């Protein structure tokens, strides 16, 4: 990432300031997460980006762009989680005292693991009042954020979509199924990604066992967050020979192979706000079954019912069978990617929002 240089002290001339490069501090940039890599990779001369580090706090920043602050609430030790959250808020105060603005992209409205509910309430109450601008990935998520955190209503907000994953991974190889030992005439349902409790993968496996189609095949590819969760899924999967479990980290070079083998991607989540996993499936031109929760209805509007199908309640065999039939219908070979999901659009919108936030007092 590019280094940070001190900006001139004077910021009284708004026009000059709007033309000057913005110095952006980002927490976090994960090299394993194509979302943040793609967002900041080519912002051009208008932005100087620095990845979060304590050393970089020595420099002055115009914007601190925060993603996934709730990740600190997934630390299992409550004392350690509390200490890290306190330090995080103190660093935000330091950036703000030096004139920086805090922009929060709302990926989630709560911590996935829900380990520390009281600490979570206290953290969000303190964090929200430090935020200067909010980016939401969907209209639904913005509405839910404003309802949950009323203080955000007075702030600048923007709806900027989650970008696609095309060109981030090798494309689907033609021998994807044979390389996985799956017959070509099998109907494959795929769950892909890190396995956590709220994603309901054990329920998916149990539901699949009720699918009557003997040519149906369930492929689970991803590393469980906890050993006990992996053991529960393995126990369910062992009861049906049609279930294939790859309970391990999947090398990015192999991602296309798993999507290439799939007829249908299923996200059986108990709760969901936005979904990078759904965008990943669409980027590989695979239809997706998602719960009718959060912003999933917006995906249906944006991509059409050829590519997105929703279900209500808990996933079950009937819903899987119906979705498999739907996935087998003729559709374009390539999923159309709307303009607002293209990274050049997203970068431009993000930069414009930075400028908007910087213009507020």
N, C-alpha and C positions, 0 to 999 in steps of 0.2 A: 504494500500500500504506500501511497505517496506520503512524504513527510509533511509536517505542519510548520509553517512559518508564521511568526507573529504578524497580526494585522495592524494597520495604523490605528492609533488610539481614537482618532476622530471618526465619528459615524453620523455627523449631523447632516451631511448631504445625502439625502435618500436616493437621489438619482445616481450619484457616484457609487453608493453602496450596492445598488441593484445591479450595476455593471461589473462590480468587482467579483473575483472568485469567492465562493463560499467555502469555508473550512468546516468540514463535517467529521464529527467523531461518531463512530458506529459501534454499538454493542448489541449482539456480537456479530462478527463475520466468521462463519463456520466454513472452512474450505470444503467440508463434506456436504454442505447444503447449497445446492445450485441457486436457490432463491436469492440469498444475500450476495453470492458471487456475481450473479447476473445483474442484479440491481445496481451494483456499484462499479462494475467492470469498465464501462465505457461512458461515464458521465461527462467526459471531455474537459475542456479548459475551464469550464464554469465552476468546477467543484474540485476541491482538494480533500481526499478522503483519508482518514486515519482510523485504523482498527483500534478498538479499545485496548488500552494497557494503562497501568498506573503511571508509568513514565510519561505517557502522552498527556497526562493531566497537567504537566508543566506548561503546556502550550495553551493559548487561548483558542476557543472554538466558537464558531457562529451557531452551529447546530449540534446537539447530541441526539442522534436518531436511535431510539431504543426499540428493539424487537424482543419479544418473549421475556419480559421481566419476570413473569410467573415461573420461569424455569428454576429460579432460586427457591421457590416454594416446594419444589420436588426433591429437595435435599431431605433425606430421611431423618437425620439428627436435628431435633428442633432448636437446640442451642446454636448449632452451626448455621442453620438456616436463618435464624434471627440475627446472628452476627453479620452474616453476609448481606442480608437485606438492609441492615442499619448502615453498613459501609457503603452500599450502593446508593442509598439516599443521600449520604454525606457527600459522595462524589458528585451527584447531581447538583447539590447545593453549591459546591465549589465551582462547577461549570457555570451555573446561573449567576453567581456573584461576580463572575468575570464577564458577564454580558452575553453568555450563550443562551440559546433557546432549546427547550426540550421538546422533541417531536416523538410521539409514540405511535407505532403501527400496531393496531389491535388485531393480532393474530388469534388471540383467545381472550375470553372474559374471566377465566378462572384457571387455576392449576389443574392439570389433567389428573394427577394422582390424589388430590384432595387430602393431603397428609396433615395439614395444620390449619384447620378452618378459622380459628380465632386469630392466628398470626396473619392469615391471608386478608381478613377484614381490616386489620390494623395497617397492614402494608399498603393495600390499595387506597385507603383513606389518606395516607401520607403521600403516596406516589401521585395520585390524581391531582392534588393541589400544586404539584410542582410542574405539571405538564403545560406546555404553551401551544401545542397544536396536535391534532389527531388525524391520522390516516387510517381509514377502514378499507378492507378488501372487498366490501360489499355494502349495499344499502341496508340489508337486513342487519348485518353486524353493527353498523353505525347506529341504527335505531335502538338496538339492544344495549349498546354501550351507553348511549345517552339516557336510556331508561334506568340503567343500573347505577351510573355515575352522573348524577345531575349536574355536578360542577363542570362537566365537559361542555355543557350547552353554550357557555359564553365564549368558547374557544373557536379558533379557525378549524375547520374540518375539511377533509377531502376524501372522496371515494376513488381509490386507485386499485385496480385489479391485481390479483396474483398472476404473475407471468407464466407462460408455458415452459416446458422442459425440452422442446425440440432443440437439437444440436448440443444438448448437454450430455447425452449418452449415445453410445453406438446404437444404430437402428436394429430392428428385429431381424435376426439372421433367418434365412429360409429353412435351415435345419433345426430350428429352435426345439421342436417337439422331439425329434429323434435324439438330439443331444441330451435331453432330459429323460430319455427312455419312455416317452409317452406316444402311444399309437396315434397315427394321423387322423383316424376316424373318431377319436375321443372328443367329447365336449368338455372343455376345460374351464372351470371357474377358478379365478386367481384372487387370493389376498396377498398383497405385497406391502412390506414396510415393517418398521419397528412394532413389536407386539406389546401392547400395554392393556391393562385391565379394561379401560373404558372402550376399547375397540371390539370387545365381545368376540374374539376369535374362537374361544372355546364353545360359545353358543353357536357360532357359524358351523363348526365341525359337527356339533350335535345335530343341528338342523339338516345338514347335508346328508347325514346317515339315513334320513327319511326320504331322500330323493329316489324315485323309483327307476329312473333311467340308468341301466347298468353301464352304459357307455359314458356316463357323466364322471368327471374326475375333479377332485378338489385339490388345488395346489396352494400350500401355505408357505410363503417365502419371507423370512425376516427373523430378526433376533428378539427373543422375549426380553422384556425389561428386567424380569426377575425369574429365578430358577423355578420357583413354585408355579408360576404361571405357565412356563414351558412344560413342566411335568404334567399339569392338568390338561394341556392341549395334546400332549403326546399320548396320554391315557385315552382321551376321546378318539384320537386318530387311529389308534391301534385296533379299534373295533370295526374298522371298515377298510378293506384293501384298496378302495378307490381313492383314499385320502393319501396325499403325498406331502410330507412335512420336511421342509428345509429350515429348521429352526436355528439359524445362524446369520451372522452378518453377510450380506450379499455384496460382493465386490461391484463397484459402479460399472466396471467393464462388462459385467454379466447381466445387468438390469434388463437390457433389451431382449435377452434370451427368454426371460420369464414372461414378459409381456407378449413376446412373439408366439409363445405357446398357448396364450389365453384366448378364449372366445368371449369371456365376460370377466370384468373386474368387479369385486363386491367389497363394499365398505359397510360392515355390519354394526357400526358404532352406536353406543348408547347415547352419546351426546357429541355434537359436532357444530362448529360455528362456520369456519371456512375449511377448505380441504386442498392442500397441495397434492395429496395422493390422487384425488379425482383428476386434477390437472395433469398429473403424470400419466395416468391411463389415457386421457384424451390426446396427450402429446404423442403417444404410441398408437393412436387410432384404434383404441379399444373402448367399446361401450361400457358404461359404469352403472351399477346398481347402488344407490345411496339412500340413507334414511331421509324422510321428509322433515328435516330439522335444519335449524340455522339458515345458512344462505344457499342450501342446495336447490331450492326452487328457482333461484336466480340463475344457476347453472343451466337448468332446463330451458329457461327463456333464452339465454345467451347461445347455447349450443344445440338446442332442439331435442325433441323426444326420440330422434334416431340414435342419440348418443348418451342421454341421461335418462334414467328411469328411477323413480323414487318409490319407497315403501313406507308404510306406517306401522308402528308397533315393533315388536321383536321379529327378527329374521326367522323364517321357518321354511320347511321343505317346499310348500306350495309356492311361496314367493320366489324361491330359487328356481323351481321348475318353470314357472311363468317367465322369469327373467331370461332363462336360457333359451326359451322359445323366441322371445323378443330379440335376443342378441343374434339369433340365427337369421333374422330377416335381412333382405338386401339393403345395403346402405352404401354411400360413397366410400371408396377405398381410403380416403383421407378425411379426417375430421377437420372441417373449416375452423380456422383460428381467428376469432373476431379481433378487430384492430386494438381494442382496449386491453387485450391479453398479450400484445406484442411488447417486447422489452424496450424498444425505442420509444414507444408511447408512454410506458410506465416511467422510464427515466425522465422524460420531458415533464410529465405531470408532477413527479416528485420534486424536481428542481423548482418548478413554478411554485409549489407549495412551500418549499423552504423559503423562497423569496417573500411569499405572502406572510409567513410567520415572522420573518425578520423585520417586516415593516410595521408590526404591531408593537405597542409599548407595554 
